[in-house]
Amino acid sequence: LEPFIQTIRTQHENILRAAKVRQDFTANVSHELKTPLTAISGYSELMETGMVQGEEIKHYAKEIHHNSNRLLALINDIIHLSEMDRTEYEVPMQQVNLSELVQNNLESLKISGEQRNVSLRYVGEPASVYGNAGLLEELLWNLCDNAIRYNKANGVVKVQVEKAKEKVNLIVSDTGIGISTEHQERIFERFYRVDKSRSKETGGTGLGLAIVKHIVAQHDAELFLDSKPGEGTKITVSFPAHKG
């Protein structure tokens, strides 16, 4: 009976672990949603009661708009992650020209970078992967968005597509603030932020890299992180070159 008992014990531990993850996620969601809602409620109450006048009204309206956008972004990311968590969640796969996908999205990404004085550069060669184009676009956007948010003024984000033996690599590197060693293992966790004040200031939801991790898993790819504080970060997604 010992193998049977061990199997039951392992299943029980897995159930408890999954329950703890869900409990933590629910608590984090509640906290993250409460913050912008509290701000919106407070600013609107001041405006409603006439406690602010003139130019102050514009300032408070801007804050309400900013927090509303943050709230919408949070809700969208939470819904998306919940969909990905469903065991029956499947997406259609086909051969996708990764180089073309990156170049097609680069102009829009450049506009996002210009808003924060960050330039984007592309270096690549023709390469295709077996995957879902929509999810691959989302992967690219989340990696680049993070690289832009945590960059320095007049910084650079470089996007590369390269073939390496039996792999096709998508590499996004930046000249930003970097990530210290103790944080590197946790940055793909939901709501984990290295610099909480900067993340909220720039409108980050804390879920972008968690979504990246999900998409990487769905494509049977590998995720590599190389970062040094003050020197920047490089994230590599390594796809199987031949699959499907």
C-alpha positions as CSV (number, residue, x, y, z in Angstrom):
1,L,0.0,0.0,0.0
2,E,3.0,2.3,0.4
3,P,3.1,3.5,-3.3
4,F,-0.7,4.2,-3.1
5,I,-0.4,6.1,0.1
6,Q,2.5,8.2,-1.3
7,T,0.5,9.0,-4.4
8,I,-2.5,10.1,-2.3
9,R,-0.1,12.2,-0.1
10,T,1.5,13.9,-3.2
11,Q,-2.0,14.6,-4.7
12,H,-3.1,16.1,-1.4
13,E,0.1,18.3,-1.3
14,N,-0.5,19.5,-4.9
15,I,-4.2,20.4,-4.1
16,L,-3.1,22.4,-1.0
17,R,-0.4,24.1,-3.0
18,A,-2.8,25.0,-5.8
19,A,-5.3,26.3,-3.2
20,K,-2.7,28.5,-1.7
21,V,-1.7,29.9,-5.1
22,R,-5.4,30.8,-5.8
23,Q,-5.8,32.3,-2.4
24,D,-2.7,34.5,-2.8
25,F,-3.8,35.5,-6.3
26,T,-7.3,36.5,-5.0
27,A,-5.8,38.5,-2.2
28,N,-3.4,40.3,-4.6
29,V,-6.2,41.0,-7.2
30,S,-8.3,42.5,-4.4
31,H,-5.5,44.8,-3.3
32,E,-4.5,45.8,-6.8
33,L,-8.1,46.7,-7.8
34,K,-8.7,48.5,-4.6
35,T,-5.9,51.0,-5.1
36,P,-7.1,52.7,-8.3
37,L,-10.8,52.4,-7.2
38,T,-10.0,54.2,-4.0
39,A,-8.2,57.0,-5.9
40,I,-11.1,57.4,-8.4
41,S,-13.6,57.5,-5.5
42,G,-11.6,60.0,-3.6
43,Y,-10.9,62.4,-6.5
44,S,-14.5,62.3,-7.8
45,E,-15.9,63.0,-4.3
46,L,-13.7,66.1,-4.0
47,M,-15.0,67.3,-7.4
48,E,-18.6,66.5,-6.5
49,T,-18.5,68.4,-3.3
50,G,-16.9,71.4,-4.9
51,M,-13.8,71.2,-2.8
52,V,-11.6,71.8,-5.9
53,Q,-11.9,74.6,-8.3
54,G,-10.3,75.9,-11.6
55,E,-7.1,74.3,-12.7
56,E,-7.3,71.8,-9.8
57,I,-10.4,70.2,-11.5
58,K,-8.2,69.4,-14.6
59,H,-5.6,67.8,-12.4
60,Y,-8.1,65.6,-10.5
61,A,-9.8,64.7,-13.8
62,K,-6.4,63.6,-15.2
63,E,-5.8,61.4,-12.1
64,I,-9.3,59.8,-12.5
65,H,-8.5,59.1,-16.1
66,H,-5.1,57.6,-15.3
67,N,-6.5,55.4,-12.6
68,S,-9.4,54.3,-14.8
69,N,-7.0,53.2,-17.5
70,R,-4.9,51.3,-14.9
71,L,-8.1,49.6,-13.7
72,L,-9.1,48.6,-17.2
73,A,-5.6,47.2,-17.9
74,L,-5.7,45.2,-14.7
75,I,-9.1,43.7,-15.5
76,N,-8.1,42.8,-19.0
77,D,-4.9,41.1,-17.8
78,I,-6.7,39.3,-15.0
79,I,-9.3,38.0,-17.4
80,H,-6.7,36.9,-19.9
81,L,-4.7,35.0,-17.3
82,S,-7.8,33.3,-16.0
83,E,-8.6,32.1,-19.5
84,M,-5.0,30.8,-19.8
85,D,-5.3,29.0,-16.5
86,R,-8.2,26.8,-17.7
87,T,-6.9,23.3,-18.4
88,E,-9.1,23.0,-21.5
89,Y,-7.7,26.3,-22.9
90,E,-6.3,25.5,-26.4
91,V,-5.2,27.8,-29.2
92,P,-4.8,27.1,-32.9
93,M,-1.2,26.7,-34.0
94,Q,0.4,27.1,-37.4
95,Q,3.8,28.1,-38.9
96,V,4.3,31.8,-38.1
97,N,7.0,34.0,-39.7
98,L,8.5,35.4,-36.5
99,S,10.7,38.0,-38.3
100,E,7.8,39.4,-40.2
101,L,5.6,39.5,-37.1
102,V,8.2,41.5,-35.2
103,Q,8.8,44.0,-38.0
104,N,5.1,44.5,-38.5
105,N,4.7,45.5,-34.9
106,L,7.8,47.5,-34.6
107,E,6.4,50.9,-35.8
108,S,3.7,50.9,-33.1
109,L,6.2,49.8,-30.5
110,K,8.5,52.7,-31.6
111,I,5.7,55.1,-30.9
112,S,5.3,53.7,-27.4
113,G,9.0,54.0,-26.9
114,E,9.2,57.6,-28.1
115,Q,6.6,58.6,-25.4
116,R,9.3,57.6,-22.8
117,N,12.4,58.8,-24.8
118,V,13.4,55.2,-25.6
119,S,14.4,54.1,-29.1
120,L,13.7,50.6,-30.5
121,R,16.0,48.7,-32.9
122,Y,15.5,45.5,-34.8
123,V,18.2,43.0,-35.9
124,G,17.1,39.7,-37.4
125,E,17.1,37.1,-40.0
126,P,14.1,35.2,-41.6
127,A,12.8,32.6,-39.2
128,S,9.5,30.9,-38.6
129,V,8.1,29.1,-35.5
130,Y,5.1,26.9,-34.9
131,G,2.7,28.9,-32.8
132,N,-0.2,31.3,-32.5
133,A,0.3,34.7,-34.1
134,G,-1.9,36.5,-31.7
135,L,-0.2,35.1,-28.6
136,L,3.2,35.7,-30.2
137,E,2.3,39.4,-30.8
138,E,1.2,39.6,-27.1
139,L,4.5,38.0,-26.0
140,L,6.5,40.6,-28.1
141,W,4.4,43.5,-26.8
142,N,4.7,42.5,-23.1
143,L,8.5,42.0,-23.4
144,C,9.0,45.3,-25.2
145,D,6.6,47.2,-22.9
146,N,8.5,46.0,-19.9
147,A,11.8,46.9,-21.5
148,I,10.5,50.4,-22.3
149,R,8.9,51.1,-18.8
150,Y,12.1,50.1,-16.9
151,N,14.6,51.8,-19.2
152,K,16.5,55.0,-18.7
153,A,15.9,58.3,-20.5
154,N,17.4,58.1,-24.0
155,G,17.7,54.4,-23.6
156,V,17.5,51.6,-26.2
157,V,15.5,48.4,-26.6
158,K,16.9,45.9,-29.1
159,V,14.7,43.2,-30.6
160,Q,16.5,40.3,-32.3
161,V,15.3,37.2,-34.1
162,E,18.1,34.6,-34.6
163,K,18.4,30.9,-35.6
164,A,20.5,28.8,-33.4
165,K,20.9,25.1,-34.3
166,E,17.5,23.5,-33.6
167,K,16.1,26.7,-32.0
168,V,14.7,30.1,-33.1
169,N,15.4,32.8,-30.5
170,L,13.4,36.0,-29.8
171,I,15.7,38.3,-27.8
172,V,14.6,41.6,-26.2
173,S,17.4,43.5,-24.5
174,D,17.4,47.0,-22.9
175,T,19.7,49.5,-21.4
176,G,17.5,50.0,-18.4
177,I,17.8,49.8,-14.6
178,G,18.4,46.0,-14.5
179,I,17.3,43.4,-12.0
180,S,19.3,42.3,-9.0
181,T,19.9,38.6,-8.4
182,E,17.5,38.1,-5.5
183,H,14.6,39.4,-7.7
184,Q,15.4,37.5,-10.9
185,E,13.7,34.2,-10.0
186,R,10.5,36.0,-9.1
187,I,9.8,38.6,-11.8
188,F,7.6,36.2,-13.7
189,E,5.3,35.8,-10.7
190,R,1.9,37.5,-10.8
191,F,1.9,41.0,-9.4
192,Y,5.6,40.7,-8.4
193,R,7.3,44.1,-8.9
194,V,11.0,44.9,-8.5
195,D,10.3,48.6,-8.2
196,K,6.7,49.0,-7.0
197,S,6.6,52.8,-7.1
198,R,8.0,52.9,-10.7
199,S,5.7,50.2,-11.9
200,K,2.6,52.0,-10.7
201,E,3.9,55.4,-11.9
202,T,4.3,54.0,-15.4
203,G,1.0,52.2,-15.4
204,G,2.3,48.6,-15.2
205,T,-0.2,46.0,-14.0
206,G,2.4,43.5,-12.6
207,L,1.0,40.8,-14.8
208,G,2.8,41.3,-18.1
209,L,5.7,38.9,-17.5
210,A,3.3,36.3,-15.9
211,I,1.4,36.3,-19.2
212,V,4.7,36.0,-21.1
213,K,5.5,32.9,-19.0
214,H,2.2,31.3,-19.9
215,I,2.6,32.0,-23.6
216,V,6.1,30.5,-23.5
217,A,4.8,27.3,-21.9
218,Q,2.0,27.1,-24.5
219,H,4.6,27.1,-27.3
220,D,6.9,24.5,-25.6
221,A,9.6,27.2,-25.6
222,E,12.2,28.1,-23.0
223,L,12.7,31.4,-21.2
224,F,16.1,32.8,-20.2
225,L,16.9,36.0,-18.2
226,D,20.2,37.8,-18.1
227,S,20.3,41.0,-16.1
228,K,22.6,43.3,-14.0
229,P,21.6,46.3,-11.9
230,G,22.4,49.5,-13.7
231,E,23.3,47.7,-17.0
232,G,20.1,46.5,-18.4
233,T,18.2,43.2,-19.0
234,K,18.1,40.6,-21.7
235,I,15.2,38.1,-22.0
236,T,15.5,35.3,-24.5
237,V,12.6,33.1,-25.6
238,S,13.9,30.0,-27.4
239,F,11.4,28.2,-29.6
240,P,11.8,24.8,-31.2
241,A,12.8,25.4,-34.8
242,H,10.8,22.4,-36.2
243,K,7.5,21.5,-34.7
244,G,3.9,21.0,-35.8
